[in-house]
Amino acid sequence: MTTTLIVTALPKELADQPLGHDIPVVFTGIGKLNAALALMDAIQTYKPGSVVNFGTAGRLSTEISGLVEVADVVQHDMQAEPLAPRGSTPFDGTPGVLHSGYEGVRCATGDSFVTATEPWLIEQNVNIVDMELFALALTCHRKQIPWRSFKYITDDTDENAGQEWAEKMHHGRDLFLEQLRILRLIP
């Protein structure tokens, strides 16, 4: 059994460089479906005791910057009203908010690149947005595997978000590696 598995959407988020440790790293591709399928395969292969996600995120407030840890995650694109409240999957007992067990920010995941802050995100106390974490957390929840997530803030979820993300997507690598050292997951 592997103690820890690192999961990231794209190699470029880690600057396409080896990390200098032997913890398995799985690249899922972008989006919730890709993330869930890749993590399911990785769980079968590596049988991890925990999952650590690293990725990029847009922020809703300029008070948030750098590398942040995620406390919990919701889905912002699950909109099946009136069958279930926004963010909840109808006829599914999974909680609408998945908790990591660590202090941090609230992330909202969706299969859309957020370029404007909508009121629902503010009402849900969302701090950052991404495109994979809810699927990863849900997979871990169902497999009873502890998870945690670190997100590097790349953009302000505005009309410049796509360009800012592309320019900064690899800037968080060294901060993430330092966090892994602090957690004593790597030397």
matplotlib code that plots the C-alpha trace (Angstrom):
import matplotlib.pyplot as plt

x = [0.0, 1.3, 1.0, 0.2, -0.8, -0.4, -3.1, -2.8, -4.8, -1.9, 1.9, 2.4, 1.0, 4.1, 6.3, 6.8, 9.7, 10.4, 9.5, 12.5, 10.7, 9.1, 5.5, 3.3, 1.9, -1.2, -2.2, -6.0, -6.7, -9.1, -12.6, -14.6, -15.2, -11.5, -10.5, -12.8, -11.9, -8.2, -8.3, -10.4, -7.8, -5.0, -6.6, -6.9, -3.2, -1.6, -4.0, -3.2, -3.8, -4.3, -4.6, -3.1, -4.4, -2.4, -3.8, -4.6, -7.6, -9.3, -10.0, -13.1, -11.3, -8.0, -7.3, -6.5, -3.2, -0.3, -0.8, -3.9, -5.2, -8.8, -11.1, -14.1, -15.5, -18.9, -20.0, -21.2, -22.4, -24.8, -28.0, -30.9, -33.5, -36.3, -35.1, -32.4, -30.8, -28.1, -24.8, -26.5, -27.0, -30.6, -31.4, -27.9, -27.0, -23.6, -23.2, -23.3, -20.2, -17.2, -14.8, -11.0, -10.6, -8.1, -8.4, -8.5, -10.7, -13.9, -13.6, -16.3, -15.8, -17.4, -16.8, -16.6, -13.8, -15.1, -14.7, -17.2, -18.3, -22.0, -24.1, -24.5, -20.8, -20.8, -23.9, -22.1, -19.0, -16.8, -13.3, -11.8, -13.0, -11.4, -12.5, -11.5, -11.6, -15.2, -14.8, -11.6, -13.0, -16.2, -14.1, -12.1, -15.3, -16.8, -13.6, -13.1, -9.6, -8.6, -7.8, -6.4, -5.9, -3.6, -4.4, -2.2, -4.1, -3.6, -6.4, -9.2, -12.1, -12.6, -12.3, -8.5, -8.7, -7.9, -4.7, -3.6, -4.1, -2.1, 0.7, 0.8, -0.3, 3.2, 4.1, 2.9, 5.2, 7.9, 5.4, 3.7, 7.0, 7.8, 4.4, 5.1, 8.4, 6.6, 4.2, 7.2, 5.9, 9.2, 12.7]
y = [0.0, 3.4, 5.9, 9.0, 9.7, 13.1, 14.1, 17.0, 17.9, 18.8, 18.2, 21.9, 22.8, 21.1, 22.8, 19.5, 18.7, 15.6, 16.4, 14.6, 12.1, 8.7, 9.5, 8.6, 11.5, 11.1, 13.6, 13.5, 15.9, 18.8, 18.5, 16.5, 13.4, 13.1, 13.6, 11.0, 8.3, 8.9, 8.8, 5.6, 4.0, 5.3, 4.0, 0.6, 0.7, 2.3, 1.6, 4.9, 5.6, 9.3, 11.6, 15.0, 17.2, 20.1, 22.4, 25.9, 28.0, 31.3, 33.6, 35.5, 37.9, 39.7, 38.8, 35.3, 34.7, 32.2, 28.6, 27.9, 24.8, 23.8, 23.1, 22.0, 21.8, 22.2, 21.8, 25.0, 23.5, 20.9, 22.7, 20.2, 22.4, 21.6, 18.1, 19.2, 22.4, 23.8, 22.1, 18.8, 15.8, 14.6, 11.2, 10.9, 10.7, 12.4, 15.6, 18.8, 19.9, 17.6, 18.4, 17.7, 17.8, 20.7, 24.5, 26.6, 28.0, 26.8, 25.7, 25.4, 23.0, 23.0, 22.0, 25.6, 28.2, 30.9, 34.4, 36.3, 36.0, 35.0, 35.7, 31.9, 31.6, 34.5, 33.1, 29.8, 31.5, 30.2, 31.6, 29.9, 27.9, 25.0, 22.3, 19.0, 19.0, 18.0, 14.9, 14.0, 14.6, 12.6, 9.7, 9.7, 10.0, 7.0, 5.0, 6.2, 7.7, 10.9, 13.7, 17.2, 19.8, 22.7, 25.3, 27.9, 31.1, 32.1, 34.5, 36.8, 35.0, 37.9, 38.6, 38.1, 34.8, 32.5, 34.5, 34.9, 31.1, 30.2, 32.5, 31.5, 27.8, 26.5, 29.2, 27.2, 24.2, 25.3, 26.4, 23.0, 21.1, 23.2, 22.3, 18.6, 19.0, 20.8, 17.8, 15.5, 13.7, 14.4, 15.1]
z = [0.0, -1.0, 1.9, -0.3, -3.8, -5.4, -7.9, -10.3, -13.5, -15.8, -15.9, -16.7, -13.2, -11.9, -14.6, -16.5, -14.2, -12.0, -8.4, -6.9, -4.7, -5.1, -4.3, -7.3, -9.2, -11.3, -13.9, -14.5, -17.2, -16.9, -15.6, -13.1, -15.2, -16.1, -12.5, -11.1, -13.7, -13.3, -9.5, -9.6, -11.8, -9.6, -6.4, -7.9, -9.0, -5.9, -3.1, -1.3, 2.3, 1.5, -1.5, -1.8, -4.6, -6.0, -8.6, -9.7, -8.8, -9.5, -6.5, -5.6, -3.3, -3.7, 0.0, -1.1, -2.8, -3.2, -2.1, 0.0, 1.6, 1.0, 4.0, 1.9, -1.6, -3.3, -6.9, -8.5, -11.7, -10.4, -11.1, -11.0, -9.3, -8.4, -7.8, -5.4, -4.3, -6.4, -5.7, -4.7, -6.9, -6.9, -5.4, -4.0, -0.3, -0.8, 1.2, -0.8, 1.0, 1.3, 4.1, 4.0, 7.8, 7.5, 7.9, 4.8, 2.1, 0.5, -3.2, -5.7, -8.6, -12.0, -15.6, -16.6, -16.4, -14.2, -15.6, -13.4, -9.8, -9.5, -6.4, -5.6, -5.1, -2.6, -0.8, -0.4, 1.1, -1.7, -1.8, -4.9, -7.9, -9.8, -12.2, -10.5, -6.7, -6.0, -8.1, -6.4, -2.9, -3.8, -5.1, -1.8, 0.2, -1.5, -1.1, 2.5, 1.7, 3.5, 1.2, 1.3, -1.4, -2.0, -4.7, -6.2, -7.0, -10.7, -11.5, -10.4, -12.1, -14.4, -18.2, -17.9, -16.0, -19.0, -19.9, -16.3, -15.6, -18.7, -17.6, -14.0, -13.9, -13.1, -10.5, -7.5, -7.9, -5.5, -2.9, -3.1, -2.8, 0.3, 1.7, 1.1, 3.0, 5.9, 6.0, 6.0, 2.9, 1.0, 2.3]

ax = plt.figure().add_subplot(projection="3d")
ax.plot(x, y, z, "-o")
ax.set_aspect("equal")
plt.show()
